[in-house]
């Protein structure tokens, strides 16, 4: 017996399951995915709940009228009990409406909620189905009129209220209509009963059509809303990622973490088909392709566990042996009911960007030519040694190295050979020191070494002798034998100082003593070493006299356009025309001027003189003036520049002021503010010697420089060093990204010029085009340049022009 009951229940369940699917098919929701179906069900249920108050009010009004017309009839007690039952069933609907207002309905499972709605509608329908059996057995004329009207109103109001979920509507109407047809058989008037029965049966297809069409329209409307919302979410994310310049590939995974959608680009990047990717666990796949253990992946895992947004997380991956860096961004998605649906996000390949960042960061700490530490990093390491000295009493020694006769090699063989010589010197120094020793190139032909845990002068002497002998050995460069020497100054901490600057200065003083005594030797710092100080004092006195006697002159080196090789301006280079020493280059007197404060007068004079000279040049030529960091900080630079422009009559756009990166290290905000004031005058601001000092990208972002001047060391190295060429490409690309012009210094060969032109460098400066020229040479150069431009113009008009051969 129980088996028969179980089979019967199964048959009924199967029938209703079939009926449910058939209705879904009619309203076009049978083939949608489960996620969309749940969203649609939530909207269908919500529509029913929103109609509940109106349906309840209408039902109670109809019930009240039926109660009134049943007064005085035997049906009154049954109608009263029926009304209480209806009120109870309606109360459950009102309760659902209140819960929906508080947001509790959206937290339910949509399928279960839909089934409850169908069952609830069926129960209410059964309550209304009782009415014919209560009133029709002994109807009064009034009941015979009111009851059909009431039931008709109930049928149509239910059809409208439950239309969004046809299963609920049919479950409500089926018992009501069947009860009405059967109830007519209880009436005494056969004609009226038959008429009502025919009307009810005729009403069924109309009601079914109304419900089906209404449900289909409702589903289509909700479907469009869901599609629109999904598109808005995707577009919003893509636009945001695009604005941040990090969006490239689209990915998506579901609530279980399984990848369910990827873009073509993502598939190409992973070198896997979409079919292979879809269905994989997203986090497990990313973990599988990691190049190494990455803490950043945990950031993504933590974000997913809390369903929070993650943005711009970089991870190192390896795809088929190729190492890359991906940047991932994503955010959690929810359906309209508030149910978590998974994540949607983007990934982009930022390998090139990261590589460029590494190269630029490398420049911040290492000398581009030799690969040794640069001055900034050496200063940091020296500070760390002093800190260990203060904390643990650990002694150390500092060697200050300077090459002898290096300038002669540069002047006779050119800077290209000089740079290669510096590279080989750096290699020899590396070979003579321990792995724990710190070697740096401080600039030019100056090097320094920190020897941790070494205070024994005998050991320091042995190393110094070895270094001197090693550097004295001839160098073979391009089949040319070059011989130079090495002078070494040594300071031992804490004996010769306890501050970084003091220790390095004392090593420098010892170096000067070694040079004074004949070069090619080493000397330890001694307290009585004051000869260098006396020399500086003497030079300071002569510098002051030189300002009074007008011994300073400006030499000019052309800035050449990379497009046509014509001069677009000149850099003004100050020289000291000493009556005895002859022309003294700035490297020899500028440091003394900076230490003594005379740099203020020299720098101000240079700006005024350069503006006056440039005012006599063609109107399209600029003049560039390099500002010493000390001069910049000592003088009121804005006032000086404004006065120079006003007195000379030079257009502000024709003056270019060059600053070095070291200027921005101390009091950077004050410096940036002064640069902003200069910018307002209309002059051009350039960053000089980019890459040799600190190379902080933050300064390029904080201030809108007009130009970057690439240091000559990079240009010299590009001929034989692929890394130098890559670094140059990165610097030029950086400048283009920041909309800055690029000038390359130290161009000495056509090969260098061709490479720099290919990478879109804007201007060149170097011996390939001209050496710095004095006032007389400058006049001749301008005349030649002007004649050549006139010749080119004549040729363009069909007239012959002069052919001018520029000197290299």
C-alpha positions in Angstrom: 0.0 0.0 0.0 2.8 2.4 0.9 4.5 1.5 -2.3 1.4 2.5 -4.2 1.2 5.8 -2.4 4.8 6.4 -3.1 4.3 5.7 -6.8 1.3 7.9 -6.9 3.2 10.7 -5.2 6.0 10.3 -7.7 3.5 10.5 -10.6 2.1 13.7 -9.3 5.5 15.2 -8.7 6.6 14.3 -12.2 3.4 15.8 -13.6 3.9 19.1 -11.8 7.5 19.2 -12.8 6.5 18.7 -16.4 3.8 21.3 -16.1 6.3 23.8 -14.6 8.8 23.3 -17.4 6.0 23.6 -20.0 4.9 27.0 -18.6 8.6 28.1 -18.5 8.8 27.2 -22.2 5.8 29.3 -23.0 7.2 32.4 -21.2 10.7 31.9 -22.8 12.7 31.1 -19.7 13.4 27.4 -20.2 16.8 27.7 -21.8 18.3 30.5 -19.7 21.3 29.6 -17.4 20.7 28.9 -13.8 22.1 32.2 -12.6 19.8 34.2 -14.9 16.8 31.9 -14.0 17.4 32.7 -10.3 17.5 36.4 -11.0 14.3 36.2 -13.0 12.5 34.2 -10.3 13.6 36.8 -7.7 12.0 39.5 -9.9 8.8 37.4 -10.5 8.4 36.8 -6.8 9.1 40.5 -6.0 6.4 41.5 -8.5 3.8 39.3 -6.8 4.8 40.5 -3.3 4.4 44.1 -4.4 0.9 43.4 -5.6 -0.1 41.6 -2.4 -1.5 44.6 -0.5 -3.8 45.6 -3.4 -4.9 42.0 -3.9 -5.5 41.6 -0.2 -7.6 44.7 0.1 -9.7 43.8 -3.0 -10.2 40.3 -1.5 -11.4 41.6 1.8 -13.8 44.1 0.1 -15.4 41.3 -1.9 -15.6 39.1 1.1 -17.3 41.8 3.1 -19.9 42.2 0.4 -20.6 38.5 0.3 -20.9 38.5 4.1 -23.5 41.3 3.9 -25.6 39.6 1.2 -25.5 36.4 3.3 -27.1 38.1 6.3 -30.4 36.5 7.1 -29.6 33.3 5.2 -28.6 29.9 6.5 -25.1 30.4 4.9 -24.2 33.2 7.3 -22.2 31.1 9.8 -20.3 29.3 7.0 -19.6 32.6 5.2 -18.3 34.1 8.5 -16.0 31.1 9.1 -14.9 31.3 5.4 -14.1 35.0 5.8 -11.9 34.3 8.8 -10.1 31.6 6.8 -9.6 34.0 3.9 -8.2 36.7 6.3 -5.8 34.2 7.7 -4.5 33.1 4.3 -4.3 36.8 3.1 -2.4 37.6 6.3 0.4 35.3 5.2 0.7 37.3 2.0 0.8 40.6 3.9 3.5 39.1 6.1 5.6 38.4 3.1 5.1 41.9 1.8 6.4 43.3 5.1 9.4 41.0 5.0 10.1 42.1 1.5 10.2 45.7 2.6 12.8 44.9 5.2 14.9 43.0 2.6 14.5 39.6 4.0 12.9 38.0 1.0 16.0 38.7 -1.2 18.1 36.6 1.1 16.0 33.5 0.3 16.8 30.9 -2.3 14.7 32.0 -5.4 13.7 28.5 -6.4 12.4 27.7 -2.9 10.7 31.1 -2.6 9.0 30.5 -6.0 7.7 27.1 -4.8 6.4 28.7 -1.6 4.6 31.4 -3.7 2.9 28.7 -5.8 1.8 26.8 -2.7 0.5 30.0 -1.1 -1.4 30.9 -4.2 -2.9 27.4 -4.4 -4.0 27.6 -0.7 -5.7 31.0 -1.3 -7.3 29.6 -4.4 -8.7 26.6 -2.4 -10.2 29.1 0.1 -12.0 30.9 -2.7 -13.0 27.6 -4.3 -15.0 26.8 -1.1 -17.3 29.8 -1.7 -19.6 28.2 -4.4 -20.2 25.2 -2.2 -21.1 27.5 0.7 -23.5 29.9 -1.1 -25.0 28.1 -4.1 -26.9 25.2 -2.5 -29.6 27.7 -1.2 -28.9 30.9 -3.0 -31.0 34.0 -2.7 -31.6 36.1 -5.8 -29.0 38.6 -4.5 -26.4 35.9 -4.0 -27.0 34.6 -7.5 -26.2 38.1 -8.8 -23.4 39.1 -6.5 -21.5 35.7 -6.4 -20.7 35.5 -10.1 -19.6 39.1 -10.1 -17.4 38.5 -7.1 -15.8 35.4 -8.4 -15.2 37.0 -11.8 -13.5 39.9 -10.1 -11.4 37.5 -8.1 -10.4 35.6 -11.2 -9.3 38.7 -13.1 -7.6 40.3 -10.2 -5.7 37.1 -9.5 -4.7 36.8 -13.1 -3.2 40.3 -13.0 -1.6 40.0 -9.6 0.0 36.6 -10.2 0.8 37.2 -13.9 4.5 37.5 -13.4 4.6 33.9 -12.1 2.2 31.9 -14.2 2.6 28.8 -12.1 1.2 30.7 -9.1 -1.6 32.2 -11.2 -2.7 28.8 -12.6 -2.4 27.2 -9.2 -4.7 29.9 -7.8 -7.3 29.9 -10.7 -7.5 26.1 -11.3 -9.4 25.2 -8.0 -11.5 28.4 -8.3 -12.7 27.8 -11.8 -13.3 24.1 -11.2 -15.2 24.8 -8.1 -17.3 27.4 -9.9 -18.2 25.0 -12.7 -19.1 22.3 -10.2 -21.0 24.7 -8.0 -23.3 25.7 -10.8 -24.6 22.1 -10.8 -25.9 22.9 -7.2 -28.2 25.7 -8.5 -31.9 25.1 -9.0 -32.2 27.2 -12.1 -30.8 24.8 -14.8 -30.7 27.5 -17.5 -28.8 30.0 -15.4 -26.4 27.2 -14.2 -25.7 26.1 -17.7 -25.1 29.7 -18.8 -22.7 30.3 -16.0 -20.8 27.1 -16.7 -20.4 28.0 -20.4 -19.2 31.5 -19.4 -16.6 30.1 -17.0 -15.3 27.5 -19.5 -15.1 30.2 -22.2 -13.2 32.4 -19.8 -10.4 29.9 -19.3 -8.5 30.4 -22.6 -8.9 34.2 -22.3 -7.4 34.1 -18.8 -4.6 31.7 -19.8 -3.7 34.0 -22.8 -3.7 37.1 -20.6 -1.5 35.5 -18.0 0.9 34.0 -20.6 1.3 37.2 -22.5 1.7 39.3 -19.4 4.3 36.9 -18.0 6.2 36.8 -21.2 6.3 40.6 -21.4 7.4 40.8 -17.8 10.2 38.2 -18.3 11.4 40.0 -21.4 11.5 43.3 -19.6 13.4 41.9 -16.7 15.8 40.0 -19.0 16.6 43.3 -20.8 17.1 45.0 -17.4 19.5 42.2 -16.3 21.4 42.3 -19.6 21.7 46.1 -19.3 22.9 45.9 -15.8 25.5 43.3 -16.7 26.7 45.4 -19.6 26.9 48.5 -17.3 29.0 46.6 -14.8 31.4 45.3 -17.5 31.7 48.7 -19.3 32.1 50.5 -16.0 35.0 48.2 -15.0 36.7 48.4 -18.4 36.4 52.1 -18.6 37.9 52.5 -15.1 40.7 50.2 -16.0 41.3 51.9 -19.3 41.6 55.3 -17.5 44.2 53.8 -15.2 46.0 52.4 -18.3 46.1 48.9 -16.9 43.2 47.2 -18.7 44.0 44.7 -21.3 42.3 41.3 -20.9 39.0 40.4 -19.4 38.3 37.4 -17.1 35.5 36.3 -14.9 34.9 33.5 -12.4 31.7 32.3 -10.7 30.7 32.1 -7.0 32.6 28.8 -6.7 35.8 30.4 -8.0 35.6 28.6 -11.4 36.6 30.6 -14.5 33.5 31.0 -16.6 34.5 33.6 -19.1 37.7 34.9 -20.6 38.5 37.2 -23.4 40.4 36.3 -26.5 43.5 38.3 -25.4 43.5 36.5 -22.1 43.5 33.1 -23.9 46.3 34.3 -26.1 48.4 35.5 -23.2 48.0 32.2 -21.3 48.6 30.2 -24.5 45.6 28.1 -23.7 42.2 27.7 -25.4 39.1 29.1 -23.8 37.8 25.6 -23.4 40.9 24.7 -21.3 40.6 27.7 -19.1 36.9 27.7 -18.4 36.1 25.6 -15.5 39.5 25.9 -13.8 39.8 27.3 -10.3 41.0 30.9 -10.9 43.3 31.1 -7.9 44.7 27.6 -8.4 45.5 28.5 -12.0 47.3 31.8 -11.1 49.2 29.9 -8.4 50.3 27.3 -11.0 51.8 29.8 -13.4 53.6 31.9 -10.7 57.3 32.4 -11.5 58.1 32.2 -7.8 56.4 32.5 -4.4 54.7 35.8 -4.5 53.3 37.6 -1.5 51.1 39.7 -3.8 49.0 36.6 -4.7 48.0 36.4 -1.1 46.6 39.9 -1.4 44.3 38.7 -4.2 43.3 35.6 -2.2 42.5 37.8 0.9 40.5 40.2 -1.2 38.5 37.3 -2.7 37.8 35.8 0.7 36.3 39.0 1.9 34.7 39.8 -1.5 36.5 43.1 -1.7 38.0 44.9 -4.7 41.7 44.5 -5.6 43.3 46.8 -8.0 46.7 46.9 -9.8 48.2 43.9 -8.0 51.4 42.8 -9.8 52.5 39.2 -9.9 55.4 37.4 -11.7 54.3 34.5 -13.9 56.0 32.1 -16.3 54.1 31.0 -19.4 55.9 28.2 -21.3 59.3 29.3 -19.9 58.7 33.0 -20.7 58.8 35.2 -17.6 56.3 38.1 -17.5 54.7 40.4 -15.0 50.9 40.6 -14.9 48.8 43.3 -13.3 45.4 42.0 -12.0 42.4 44.0 -11.0 39.0 42.7 -10.1 35.8 43.3 -8.1 33.0 41.1 -6.8 29.7 40.9 -8.6 26.2 40.4 -7.2 22.8 39.7 -8.8 19.9 42.1 -8.1 18.9 40.0 -5.2 22.2 40.6 -3.5 23.6 37.1 -4.0 27.3 36.8 -4.6 28.0 35.7 -8.2 31.8 35.7 -8.4 34.4 38.2 -9.7 35.0 40.1 -12.9 38.3 41.8 -13.7 41.1 42.5 -16.0 44.7 41.5 -16.5 47.5 43.2 -18.4 51.0 42.5 -19.3 53.3 45.1 -17.6 56.5 43.3 -18.3 58.0 46.1 -20.4 56.9 48.7 -17.8 58.5 46.8 -15.0 61.7 46.2 -17.0 61.9 50.0 -17.7 61.3 50.7 -14.0 64.1 48.3 -13.0 66.5 50.0 -15.4 65.6 53.5 -14.2 65.9 52.3 -10.6 69.3 50.8 -11.5 70.3 54.2 -12.7 69.4 55.7 -9.3 72.0 53.6 -7.5 74.6 52.5 -10.1 76.9 54.3 -12.5 75.6 53.6 -16.0 79.1 53.5 -17.6 81.0 51.2 -15.1 78.2 49.4 -13.3 79.7 50.5 -9.9 77.7 52.3 -7.3 77.1 55.9 -8.0 77.8 58.8 -5.6 74.4 58.8 -4.0 74.5 55.1 -3.2 78.1 55.3 -2.0 77.0 58.0 0.4 74.2 55.7 1.8 76.7 52.9 2.3 79.2 55.2 4.0 76.4 56.4 6.3 75.6 52.7 7.2 79.3 52.1 8.1 79.3 55.2 10.3 76.1 53.9 12.0 77.8 50.5 12.7 80.8 52.4 14.0 78.7 54.4 16.4 76.7 51.3 17.6 79.3 48.5 17.6 82.6 50.4 17.3 83.3 48.6 14.0 86.2 50.5 12.2 86.6 50.9 8.5 88.7 52.6 5.9 87.9 54.8 2.9 90.0 55.0 -0.2 89.6 58.0 -2.5 91.0 57.2 -6.0 91.8 59.6 -8.8 93.2 58.6 -12.2 96.4 60.4 -13.3 96.8 61.6 -16.9 93.2 60.6 -17.7 92.3 64.1 -19.1 95.2 63.7 -21.5 93.7 60.5 -22.8 90.3 62.2 -23.2 91.7 65.1 -25.1 93.9 63.1 -27.4 91.8 60.0 -28.0 88.3 61.3 -27.5 85.6 60.6 -24.9 84.6 57.3 -26.4 88.1 55.9 -25.7 88.1 57.6 -22.3 84.8 56.0 -21.3 86.0 52.6 -22.3 89.2 53.2 -20.3 87.0 54.0 -17.3 85.1 50.7 -17.7 88.3 48.7 -17.7 89.7 50.6 -14.7 86.5 49.7 -12.9 87.0 46.0 -13.8 90.6 46.1 -12.5 89.5 47.7 -9.2 86.8 45.0 -8.7 89.4 42.3 -9.1 91.7 43.7 -6.4 89.1 44.1 -3.6 87.1 41.7 -1.5 83.5 40.8 -2.1 82.5 42.7 1.0 84.2 45.9 -0.1 82.1 48.7 -1.6 83.4 50.2 -4.8 81.8 53.4 -6.4 82.4 55.8 -9.2 81.9 59.3 -7.7 82.1 61.0 -11.1 84.5 61.7 -13.9 87.7 59.8 -13.2 87.2 59.6 -9.4 86.5 56.4 -7.6 86.0 55.4 -3.9 86.2 52.3 -1.9 84.9 51.4 1.6 86.8 48.6 3.3 84.6 47.4 6.2 86.3 46.1 9.4 89.7 47.3 8.2 91.8 49.8 10.3 95.2 48.2 10.0 97.3 50.6 8.0 99.7 47.9 6.8 96.8 46.0 5.2 95.5 49.2 3.7 99.0 50.0 2.4 99.2 46.6 0.7 95.9 47.1 -1.1 96.8 50.6 -2.1 100.1 49.5 -3.6 98.4 46.7 -5.5 95.8 49.1 -6.9 98.4 51.6 -8.0 100.5 48.9 -9.7 97.4 47.4 -11.4 96.2 50.7 -12.9 99.7 51.5 -14.0 99.7 48.5 -16.3 99.0 49.5 -19.9 95.5 49.3 -21.3 94.8 48.0 -24.8 91.8 49.8 -26.4 91.1 49.6 -30.1 94.7 48.5 -30.8 95.9 51.6 -28.9 98.1 51.3 -25.9 97.1 53.7 -23.1 99.0 54.4 -19.9 97.6 56.2 -16.9 98.3 56.3 -13.2 96.4 56.2 -10.0 96.6 58.4 -6.8 95.0 57.2 -3.6 94.0 59.0 -0.5 93.2 56.9 2.6 91.2 57.9 5.7 90.6 55.4 8.6 87.5 55.7 10.8 87.3 56.6 13.7 90.8 57.9 13.8 90.4 60.3 10.9 86.7 61.1 11.4 83.4 60.0 12.7 81.0 61.6 10.2 80.5 60.5 6.5 81.4 63.9 5.1 84.4 64.3 7.4 85.8 60.9 6.5 85.4 61.4 2.8 86.8 64.9 2.9 89.9 63.7 4.8 90.4 60.9 2.3 90.1 63.6 -0.4 92.8 65.7 1.4 95.1 62.7 1.5 94.5 62.2 -2.2 95.5 65.8 -2.9 98.7 65.2 -0.9 99.4 62.1 -3.1 99.0 64.2 -6.2 101.1 67.1 -5.0 103.9 64.7 -4.2 104.1 63.3 -7.7 101.0 61.2 -8.3 101.1 57.4 -8.8 101.2 56.9 -5.0 99.0 56.6 -1.9 98.9 58.7 1.2 97.1 58.4 4.5 95.4 61.4 6.0 97.5 63.4 8.4 96.3 66.2 10.7 98.8 68.6 9.2 97.5 68.2 5.7 96.4 71.8 5.0 98.1 72.5 1.7 95.0 71.8 -0.2 93.0 74.2 2.0 95.7 76.9 1.3 95.4 76.2 -2.4 91.7 76.6 -2.3 92.0 79.8 -0.3 94.4 81.1 -2.9 92.1 80.2 -5.8 89.2 81.9 -3.9 91.2 85.1 -3.7 92.0 84.9 -7.4 88.3 84.2 -8.2 87.2 87.3 -6.3 89.7 89.3 -8.3 88.6 87.7 -11.5 85.1 88.9 -10.9 86.4 92.5 -10.4 88.7 92.3 -13.4 86.1 90.7 -15.8 88.2 87.6 -16.5 85.2 85.4 -17.1 84.0 84.6 -20.6 81.3 82.4 -22.1 81.9 79.7 -24.7 79.0 78.2 -26.6 78.3 74.7 -27.9 75.5 74.3 -30.4 72.3 72.3 -29.8 71.6 70.5 -33.0 68.2 69.4 -34.3 68.0 65.6 -34.9 65.7 66.2 -37.9 67.9 68.3 -40.2 71.2 68.8 -38.3 70.8 72.6 -38.0 71.6 74.5 -34.8 68.6 75.4 -32.8 70.5 77.1 -30.0 73.6 77.1 -27.9 74.6 76.1 -24.4 76.5 78.9 -22.6 79.6 77.5 -20.8 81.5 79.7 -18.4 85.3 79.8 -18.6 87.9 81.6 -16.5 90.4 83.4 -18.7 93.2 83.5 -16.1 96.0 85.9 -17.0 98.6 83.3 -16.0 96.9 79.9 -16.1 95.1 80.6 -19.4 91.5 79.4 -19.9 90.5 77.5 -16.8 87.6 75.0 -17.2 84.7 75.2 -14.8 85.5 71.8 -13.2 88.5 73.4 -11.6 87.1 76.6 -10.3 83.3 76.0 -9.9 83.8 73.8 -6.7 85.9 76.5 -5.1 83.3 79.1 -6.1 80.5 77.0 -4.6 82.4 76.5 -1.4 83.2 80.2 -1.0 79.8 81.5 -2.1 81.2 83.3 -5.2 79.1 81.0 -7.3 76.2 83.5 -6.8 78.0 86.4 -8.6 79.4 84.1 -11.3 76.0 82.4 -11.9 74.2 85.8 -12.0 76.8 87.2 -14.5 76.4 84.1 -16.7 72.7 84.5 -17.0 72.9 88.2 -17.8 75.7 87.7 -20.3 74.0 84.7 -22.0 70.8 86.7 -22.5 72.6 89.7 -23.9 74.6 87.5 -26.4 71.5 85.5 -27.5 69.6 88.7 -28.2 72.0 89.2 -31.2 71.4 85.8 -32.6 68.6 84.8 -35.1 65.2 84.9 -33.4 64.6 81.1 -33.6 67.7 80.2 -31.6 67.7 79.6 -27.8 70.4 79.9 -25.2 70.8 77.3 -22.5 72.4 78.1 -19.1 73.3 75.4 -16.6 72.4 76.4 -13.1 74.7 75.3 -10.3 72.7 73.8 -7.4 74.6 76.1 -5.0 73.9 79.2 -7.1 70.2 78.2 -7.4 69.8 78.1 -3.6 71.9 81.3 -2.9 70.4 83.7 -5.3 66.9 85.0 -5.9 66.8 83.1 -9.2 63.4 84.4 -10.3 64.4 88.0 -9.9 67.8 87.5 -11.6 66.2 85.8 -14.6 63.4 88.4 -14.9 66.0 91.3 -14.8 68.2 89.6 -17.3 65.3 89.1 -19.7 64.1 92.7 -19.2 67.5 94.3 -19.7 68.5 92.2 -22.7 65.1 92.2 -24.4 65.3 88.5 -24.9 62.1 86.6 -25.3 61.6 84.3 -22.3 60.9 81.3 -24.6 64.5 81.6 -25.9 66.1 81.0 -22.5 66.5 77.5 -21.3 67.6 76.8 -17.7 69.3 73.5 -17.0 69.3 72.0 -13.5 70.9 68.8 -12.3 69.1 66.0 -10.3 71.2 66.7 -7.2 69.5 70.0 -6.8 66.2 68.3 -6.1 67.5 66.1 -3.3 67.6 68.7 -0.5 64.6 70.9 0.1 62.9 69.6 -3.0 59.6 71.3 -2.3 61.3 74.7 -2.1 63.2 74.0 -5.3 60.1 72.9 -7.1 58.3 76.0 -6.0 61.2 78.2 -7.4 61.1 76.2 -10.6 57.4 76.9 -10.9 58.0 80.6 -10.5 60.6 80.4 -13.3 58.2 78.5 -15.5 55.6 81.2 -15.1 58.1 83.7 -16.6 57.9 81.6 -19.8 61.4 80.2 -19.8 62.2 76.5 -20.5 63.3 74.2 -17.7 65.5 71.2 -18.5 66.8 68.4 -16.3 70.5 68.0 -17.1 72.8 64.9 -16.7 69.7 62.7 -16.4 70.7 59.2 -15.1 74.0 60.0 -13.4 72.7 61.0 -10.0 69.5 60.1 -8.3 67.2 59.8 -11.3 64.1 60.0 -9.2 61.0 59.7 -11.3 58.9 61.3 -8.7 60.6 64.7 -9.5 59.6 64.3 -13.2 56.1 63.8 -12.1 56.1 66.6 -9.5 57.3 69.2 -11.9 56.6 69.6 -15.6 60.1 69.7 -17.1 60.2 70.7 -20.7 63.4 68.7 -21.5 65.5 65.9 -20.4 69.3 66.0 -21.2 70.7 62.5 -21.3 74.2 62.3 -19.7 77.1 61.7 -22.1 78.1 58.5 -20.3 75.0 56.7 -21.7 75.7 58.0 -25.2 79.4 56.9 -25.0 78.4 53.4 -23.8 75.8 52.8 -26.5 78.3 51.8 -29.2 79.4 48.6 -27.5 76.9 48.1 -24.7 73.4 46.7 -25.5 72.3 47.5 -22.0 73.2 51.1 -22.5 71.1 51.2 -25.7 68.1 49.6 -23.8 68.5 52.2 -21.1 68.6 55.0 -23.7 65.4 53.7 -25.3 63.7 53.6 -21.9 64.8 57.1 -21.0 63.5 58.4 -24.4 60.3 56.5 -24.0 59.9 58.0 -20.6 60.4 61.5 -21.9 57.9 61.0 -24.7 55.3 59.6 -22.2 55.8 62.7 -20.1 55.8 64.9 -23.2 59.3 66.2 -22.7 61.9 66.9 -25.4 65.1 64.8 -25.2 68.6 66.1 -25.8 71.6 63.7 -25.9 75.0 65.1 -24.7 78.4 63.9 -25.8 77.6 62.8 -29.3 80.9 62.1 -31.0 80.2 59.7 -33.8 77.7 59.4 -36.6 76.8 55.9 -35.3 75.7 57.4 -32.1 73.7 60.2 -33.8 72.0 57.6 -36.1 70.9 55.5 -33.1 69.7 58.4 -31.1 67.7 59.7 -34.1 66.1 56.3 -34.5 64.9 56.2 -30.9 63.3 59.7 -31.5 65.8 61.9 -29.6 65.0 65.5 -30.4 68.4 67.3 -30.2 72.1 66.4 -30.1 75.1 68.1 -28.5 78.7 67.0 -28.8 82.0 67.1 -30.6 80.5 65.5 -33.7 79.0 68.9 -34.4 81.2 71.4 -32.7 83.4 72.0 -29.6 82.6 74.9 -27.3 83.4 78.1 -29.1 84.7 81.4 -27.9 83.1 84.7 -28.9 85.1 85.0 -32.1 84.5 81.4 -33.2 80.9 81.9 -32.3 80.5 84.8 -34.7 82.0 82.8 -37.6 79.8 79.7 -36.7 76.6 81.8 -36.8 77.5 83.4 -40.1 78.2 79.9 -41.6 75.0 78.5 -40.1 73.0 81.4 -41.4 74.5 81.1 -44.9 73.8 77.4 -45.0 70.1 78.0 -44.1 69.9 80.7 -46.8 71.5 78.3 -49.3 69.0 75.6 -48.4 66.1 78.1 -48.8 67.5 79.2 -52.2 67.8 75.6 -53.3 64.2 75.0 -52.3 63.2 77.9 -54.6 65.2 76.5 -57.5 68.2 78.8 -57.0 71.8 77.5 -56.3 73.1 78.1 -52.7 76.4 77.8 -51.1 77.6 74.4 -49.7 79.0 74.7 -46.2 80.9 71.8 -44.6 80.5 72.0 -40.8 83.5 71.2 -38.7 83.3 68.2 -36.4 
